[in-house]
Structures are given as structure tokens and as C-alpha cells.
Amino acid sequence: MTRTDLPVTLITGASSGIGRDLALRLARRGDTALVLVGRDRARLEAVASACESPTLVVAADLGVPGSAEEVVAAALAEFGTLDTLVVNAGLYFGGELDDAPPAGVDALLGVNVTGSIQLVRSALPTMRAAGRGDVLLVTSVSGYQDIHWEPVYSASKHAMVSFAHTLRRQLVGTGIRVMSIGPGVVLTELWGYDRDDERISDEAAAARGIEVSQVTDTICFMLDRPRHVTIRDVVLLPTNQEI
């Protein structure tokens, strides 16, 4: 076990995009230990090598039954506590439902819904015992309105927004906050933009996309509110996104 007086933040999908940027941002602040979760250990290790905070890497596929419980167990074995859970990992595909492979549907729902819920369920006993904690779900604008060109993905995000709202109400009085952030187009790998892609500044200037740092700025703002304040929902869109 690593001894630390710092609170502990677990981030899923930490090897790229929003998860990676949030991990690096929190590491620069130096006010939390980190548990970085993703499927690709090598990519997670690359992020961890840039973090000066105490950092644990856990390679796991949340779509595999039992993996969520193993992730939380690994975090507790290393640090003894878990204060903040950022559920960011997710799979995406769009298109006509007729064309969606059954295995792809199962995989998407397994990560975006079942694995995410199981991860939160596994983290709650420790937070309940501490009388405090934060659960922040990175959902999507697709969870706040029906987007017809991505029916399976949109359904998964609607499920998680509903989960966030109902769980928050269950946990009133426990000291545990539950929050959801639903970004629109974020200029990350998911949308075909590598970190150093020269198009990012042009797309942001044209208000067609959001830079990843603007999403993690907002996440930090949500988490940094005084304990008596919960920002239940934020939907963050580029100004010219037509939905």
C-alpha cells in the first residue's frame, strides 16, 4: 500500500482525450493521488510517467464482468480510500441500427452502462463509510436529447444521465455528490483529432468544436465547489453545433 495524505481520484478512460487531460491537470495541481484506468497499459503508463502525484495504473476493460469490482479493489489496496470517481470511459458508434453488429451493441452497452454502473456501485461503500465523496459521470449531449444518427450510443447516455439523477437523490444526506457533464463535439481522438492536430485551433475558432482543456476546466470547476454545492448537470456545446 502507498501511504499518502492526499485524497484519491479514480479516472476511467484515462489513456486519451478527456481522461488523459484531466489526469495531467490534476497531477499539476498536486492535490490528489490518481488511479488511472483504461484498456491499454502502455498508454496509461505514458500518462502516469508525466504525473508527479502518487499514481496507480490499472489496465482493465470495464465491459468484462467483474472488472469494475477489481478496479476499485486495486485502488483501495494501493491507497486505502477512494474520494472521487470520474467515470469517463466509453465506446461509440453511430449509423443505422440495422447495420449495428450485435456484438458491438453488447460491447457498447457493457462499457457505457453496465460497467459504469458497476464501478459506481463498487465505490459507494467506501464513500458511505467516509461520509463524503464525489461521483462525476462524463456523459454526452446525446444523453440530454435524442440524436437519431447514433441510437445505441444516445440510449446509453440517456441511461447514464437518468442513473446520475436517480442516484443523486438516493444519496441525499450521505455527503456523496453525483454530477454529470454532457459535452458536444470535443476535439479529441474520438472525433479524429490527435493532440497536436493543427486543425484543432481552427475548429475551435470556428465554434464547431470544444478543446479538451475546456471540458476539463469545467470538470474541475464542478468538483471544486464547496461541499454544500452540487452542480447536477452541465451540457457543454460548441456555439455552432446544430443540435
Number of C-alpha atoms within 10 A of each C-alpha: 10 12 9 15 10 16 15 23 24 27 24 30 24 30 27 22 23 26 25 22 20 22 29 19 16 19 20 14 10 15 14 22 26 29 27 27 27 23 17 16 16 13 17 22 18 12 21 24 11 12 19 15 21 18 25 20 23 23 20 18 21 30 21 13 14 13 17 25 17 16 25 24 15 17 25 17 12 16 22 15 20 25 21 23 23 23 25 21 26 23 17 16 15 15 13 12 14 7 8 13 10 10 9 14 16 13 19 20 23 21 22 25 22 21 25 24 18 17 22 20 13 17 25 21 12 17 20 14 10 15 12 18 23 22 25 24 25 24 30 25 22 23 23 18 13 15 16 14 13 16 17 23 25 24 19 24 27 21 18 23 24 14 16 23 15 12 17 19 11 11 14 11 11 15 16 23 25 24 24 27 24 20 21 21 18 25 25 20 13 13 10 10 15 15 15 9 12 10 12 21 15 11 15 17 12 12 14 19 24 24 19 21 16 12 22 20 13 14 21 13 11 21 18 11 11 8 13 7 11 17 15 15 19 18 15 18 21 19 13 11 12 7 10
